[in-house]
Amino acid sequence: MKIRPLYDRVVVRRQEEEETSAGGIVLPGSAKEKPNQGEVVAVGDGKVLDNGDLRALAINIGDRVVFGQYAGSNTIEVDGEELIIMGESEIFAVVE
């Protein structure tokens, strides 16, 4: 299945959760924090401005991005993989 977000929305695959803490302690599933980084798998066409023009997104497919802890409250499952749909404004940075 393919997914194509609309307008200024982005589909992100969240980075894998950490299995151990910084000190080497193995974390159970309930103690793990969801990572705030991921890879962009699909982008929309762009944001429609007030004058009707379309501004392209600054994010590209394949970019590693950093987003907020509670960003992208819309999660979906595509081909057995959990993906997050969020607006471009919810992304803080691109990791290069």
One Martini backbone bead per residue (centre of mass of N, CA, C, O) as a GRO file, in nm:
protein
   96
    1MET     BB    1   0.098   0.035   0.020
    2LYS     BB    2   0.022   0.368  -0.037
    3ILE     BB    3   0.113   0.709   0.068
    4ARG     BB    4  -0.048   1.046   0.043
    5PRO     BB    5  -0.010   1.341   0.151
    6LEU     BB    6  -0.152   1.645   0.230
    7TYR     BB    7   0.000   1.918   0.165
    8ASP     BB    8   0.179   1.985   0.482
    9ARG     BB    9   0.229   1.681   0.508
   10VAL     BB   10   0.391   1.409   0.698
   11VAL     BB   11   0.561   1.094   0.679
   12VAL     BB   12   0.675   0.897   0.964
   13ARG     BB   13   0.941   0.692   1.077
   14ARG     BB   14   1.014   0.574   1.363
   15GLN     BB   15   1.253   0.523   1.562
   16GLU     BB   16   1.395   0.307   1.744
   17GLU     BB   17   1.384   0.177   2.043
   18GLU     BB   18   1.533   0.161   2.336
   19GLU     BB   19   1.668  -0.113   2.534
   20THR     BB   20   1.879   0.077   2.678
   21SER     BB   21   2.042   0.258   2.883
   22ALA     BB   22   2.314   0.453   2.940
   23GLY     BB   23   2.398   0.240   3.184
   24GLY     BB   24   2.281  -0.064   3.072
   25ILE     BB   25   1.983  -0.088   3.124
   26VAL     BB   26   1.717  -0.284   3.088
   27LEU     BB   27   1.413  -0.208   2.932
   28PRO     BB   28   1.100  -0.204   2.961
   29GLY     BB   29   0.828  -0.127   2.772
   30SER     BB   30   0.705   0.090   2.985
   31ALA     BB   31   0.995   0.266   3.010
   32LYS     BB   32   0.990   0.356   2.731
   33GLU     BB   33   1.075   0.600   2.509
   34LYS     BB   34   0.978   0.774   2.255
   35PRO     BB   35   1.115   0.872   1.987
   36ASN     BB   36   1.209   1.205   1.822
   37GLN     BB   37   1.282   1.032   1.563
   38GLY     BB   38   1.299   1.016   1.191
   39GLU     BB   39   1.171   0.905   0.874
   40VAL     BB   40   1.090   1.014   0.568
   41VAL     BB   41   0.830   0.870   0.338
   42ALA     BB   42   0.632   1.130   0.299
   43VAL     BB   43   0.498   1.404   0.095
   44GLY     BB   44   0.350   1.678   0.018
   45ASP     BB   45   0.300   1.947  -0.199
   46GLY     BB   46   0.202   2.182   0.006
   47LYS     BB   47   0.142   2.511   0.092
   48VAL     BB   48  -0.132   2.715   0.109
   49LEU     BB   49  -0.165   3.031   0.047
   50ASP     BB   50  -0.353   3.316   0.064
   51ASN     BB   51  -0.299   3.370  -0.263
   52GLY     BB   52  -0.280   3.043  -0.376
   53ASP     BB   53  -0.013   2.952  -0.345
   54LEU     BB   54   0.255   2.707  -0.364
   55ARG     BB   55   0.454   2.580  -0.102
   56ALA     BB   56   0.715   2.410  -0.067
   57LEU     BB   57   0.878   2.184   0.104
   58ALA     BB   58   1.170   2.134   0.323
   59ILE     BB   59   1.102   1.836   0.295
   60ASN     BB   60   1.231   1.507   0.234
   61ILE     BB   61   1.272   1.211   0.128
   62GLY     BB   62   1.489   1.058   0.384
   63ASP     BB   63   1.481   1.236   0.610
   64ARG     BB   64   1.607   1.324   0.919
   65VAL     BB   65   1.403   1.390   1.206
   66VAL     BB   66   1.285   1.631   1.448
   67PHE     BB   67   1.044   1.597   1.712
   68GLY     BB   68   0.803   1.607   1.921
   69GLN     BB   69   0.671   1.413   2.166
   70TYR     BB   70   0.350   1.501   2.062
   71ALA     BB   71   0.374   1.457   1.776
   72GLY     BB   72   0.172   1.307   1.579
   73SER     BB   73  -0.131   1.176   1.668
   74ASN     BB   74  -0.129   1.032   1.381
   75THR     BB   75  -0.163   0.690   1.348
   76ILE     BB   76  -0.052   0.428   1.127
   77GLU     BB   77  -0.095   0.121   0.933
   78VAL     BB   78   0.158  -0.003   0.700
   79ASP     BB   79   0.252  -0.304   0.635
   80GLY     BB   80   0.309  -0.339   0.962
   81GLU     BB   81   0.369  -0.022   0.993
   82GLU     BB   82   0.433   0.249   1.193
   83LEU     BB   83   0.292   0.572   1.129
   84ILE     BB   84   0.332   0.930   1.100
   85ILE     BB   85   0.117   1.214   1.096
   86MET     BB   86   0.237   1.545   1.007
   87GLY     BB   87   0.322   1.856   1.022
   88GLU     BB   88   0.572   2.061   0.929
   89SER     BB   89   0.557   2.239   1.201
   90GLU     BB   90   0.641   1.977   1.393
   91ILE     BB   91   0.923   2.020   1.279
   92PHE     BB   92   1.246   2.114   1.392
   93ALA     BB   93   1.457   1.913   1.227
   94VAL     BB   94   1.743   1.827   1.030
   95VAL     BB   95   1.949   1.554   0.996
   96GLU     BB   96   2.305   1.554   0.868
   0.00000   0.00000   0.00000
